[in-house]
């Protein structure tokens, strides 16, 4: 594995899941694998679980970790190859990336969309330029379009929790929010579940919240939430803003918030969310605090997802 930006960088999802569960059972199994190696975590946006879980995973593999909050502590980066830098940007990615590549054996980066221009956000300029100029493996800690480490942890969680021989029914449901939210978690989860192919996958959302078909192709899509939730084994709750009317909030219907009543006709469903979650806006407290919720279990698996990916990168570079 030379990079980890999306599910397309994974040759065998089930093998990666097995590796993650192996580390979960024995975290220090490969504690010398990263000895003498240094990992750089670059953050352009806030993070808690992603940052800490990746640091723990790197430590378990024997790596030294440096965290750099680029948005607060670094220069403003220019990404345009033809830019005349007479404005607010101070350093070009072409100059910064090779130095970062010399300092680190693996580079991780977290960057969010601006939600103004789909073309600009979905171009993923920062990660693309880092891949082009750094000269070392690059791992996404979330981008404008995808959150692959979260999605891997999600698939690990479903694998652990589903004990029946049949495929589980997995539902991704839109939820209300107080502000426009990126598409990355929803895009990524859809992409991973569809590629994995081990679930009957349904996406439900109000009119106008269709995700990009690049990520949803293969899923059943409906605007009828009640119908979607019928016999569901897993329900993944997540808000996202409009893709077509880019970055806009088109609906604030709080009937889409998942409550205990919504779960009546599910198959004793397990409820998932990537966190952080706005209680009693996206998800009711009664569900979050119930036995149906596996959000804490899901978050704990972030460590093993990161450790499995870092292990693959170290072993092949």
Phi, psi and omega in degrees: 000116182268338179204164177220090183245329180205178178297339180293347178270359182254126180277331183213100183298316183296324177294323178291322175299314180300320179296317179299317180291331174296316178292326178298322179284332183213080187303329186261018183304319181244047187293346179256358184301321182260015181302129181081003181255149182235134179244134178251127178252111183257123182242122171258358182212162182297155178199147171235290182299315182298315181296308186291317182296323179290322176297316179297316180300316179296319178298319179299332180265003176086015182272151169273140184238135172234127178257131180231116177276087188298328182290337183249330189248351183248180177282156175287126190267137174264136182247342183285121182299329184258016186295141165262109193275067178248023180242226186272342180283143187247327184227138179271143179301330178296332179270324183283317188300315180297328178291316177299322177295330177283329181282329188235152175273331177222136178245133175242143182219141176236123179214143184253165173283161174271338180064035174247312180236119178297319182302314181292314181295313185285350173288338178051051188299318185295310180294320180300317180289324177296316177299322184289324191245345187284324178080009177226164178301140180241134181239130180278127173261013178127140181227189180296331186244337190218157175221075190295325179293322176298315183295321177298316177299324179296315181293321176301315182297315178297318179301317179292320190276336183266114187256355183273158183288329181287163175292140175283153170269120182245126181242126171261115182244134173296149177223156179292160176205164183271353181209167177295133183239143179299167182264356194302314182294315180295313177305310187294315180300316179299315181298315182292314181296317179296318180290321179300315174072018184251020181213152167274113194248128179233136174245131179231137182198162176292165175305137176094357182250026178298131176280166179298131183298339176304326183261334187262351184304121183116342179268154168276131185238131181215151175264005178260098184296317181300317178296318181297323185283348181303123175064021180291139175269327179224135175237118179260117183262128180199138172271152166207154179277175182292143174269314182295310175264078204305125175077006184267151171266115184259343187212136175235031183292107184286358175290346176279347175297130183286124178237175178299327180297324179298334187272001186304319186254017175275175179264068185047051191300151170260132185258132184239152173201145185284341185065146000289154182237139175271103182300138178063019168237299175277316187221136180287148177299327181298327177281315181300325183266006183266173177291346178288334186282129174238024184295326178290315177302315179301315181293322178299327182288353176300325180298313186286329174298311180296320182294321179297317181293313179299322178300314179298319180295316180295320184288338183248010178223000000 
